[in-house]
Amino acid sequence: MTDISDKATEREELDRANALAAQRQRAVMGGSSLSHCEECGEEIPAARRVALPGVRLCVGCQSEIEQKRRLRK
């Protein structure tokens, strides 16, 4: 049985993931990439910015988000 704090944490993570996805979609539509990750502040390599126009996260942060999404399913 999950307690209320577990459910609140899950909801917060889902809301955050949805907000990030929406933000990424807006960025892709605008085509502008960030030079630094909006999550951790690390520089996003130029090759990643060229390969993925509108990218907002570094590989590490993007991987963490995708892993959390997979675990929720």
C-alpha positions as CSV (number, residue, x, y, z in Angstrom):
1,M,0.0,0.0,0.0
2,T,1.4,3.4,-0.9
3,D,1.1,6.3,1.4
4,I,0.1,9.8,0.6
5,S,3.6,11.2,0.4
6,D,4.5,8.5,-2.2
7,K,1.5,9.5,-4.3
8,A,2.4,13.2,-4.0
9,T,5.9,12.6,-5.1
10,E,4.7,10.5,-8.1
11,R,2.3,13.3,-9.0
12,E,5.0,16.0,-8.7
13,E,7.4,14.0,-10.9
14,L,4.6,13.5,-13.5
15,D,3.7,17.2,-13.5
16,R,7.4,18.1,-13.9
17,A,7.9,15.6,-16.8
18,N,4.8,16.9,-18.5
19,A,6.0,20.5,-18.1
20,L,9.4,19.6,-19.5
21,A,7.8,17.8,-22.4
22,A,5.7,20.8,-23.3
23,Q,8.6,23.1,-23.0
24,R,10.7,20.9,-25.3
25,Q,7.9,20.8,-27.8
26,R,7.7,24.6,-27.8
27,A,11.5,24.8,-28.2
28,V,11.4,22.4,-31.1
29,M,8.7,24.4,-32.8
30,G,10.9,27.5,-32.3
31,G,14.0,25.7,-33.2
32,S,16.2,27.3,-30.6
33,S,18.4,25.1,-28.4
34,L,19.9,26.0,-25.0
35,S,23.6,26.2,-24.6
36,H,23.3,24.9,-21.0
37,C,21.0,22.3,-19.5
38,E,17.9,23.8,-17.9
39,E,17.9,21.1,-15.2
40,C,21.5,21.0,-14.0
41,G,23.2,23.9,-15.8
42,E,25.9,21.8,-17.5
43,E,26.9,22.8,-21.0
44,I,25.1,21.0,-23.8
45,P,27.7,20.0,-26.4
46,A,27.3,21.8,-29.8
47,A,26.9,18.4,-31.6
48,R,23.9,17.6,-29.5
49,R,22.4,21.1,-30.1
50,V,22.9,20.6,-33.9
51,A,21.5,17.0,-33.9
52,L,18.5,17.9,-31.8
53,P,17.2,21.5,-32.6
54,G,15.4,22.8,-29.6
55,V,17.2,20.6,-27.1
56,R,16.9,21.8,-23.5
57,L,18.6,19.1,-21.4
58,C,22.0,17.4,-21.3
59,V,22.2,13.7,-22.1
60,G,22.4,12.8,-18.4
61,C,19.3,14.7,-17.3
62,Q,17.3,13.6,-20.4
63,S,18.2,10.0,-19.6
64,E,17.1,10.3,-16.0
65,I,13.7,11.7,-17.1
66,E,13.2,8.9,-19.6
67,Q,14.2,6.3,-17.0
68,K,11.6,7.7,-14.5
69,R,9.0,7.6,-17.2
70,R,9.7,3.9,-18.0
71,L,9.6,3.0,-14.3
72,R,6.1,4.6,-13.9
73,K,4.6,2.5,-16.7
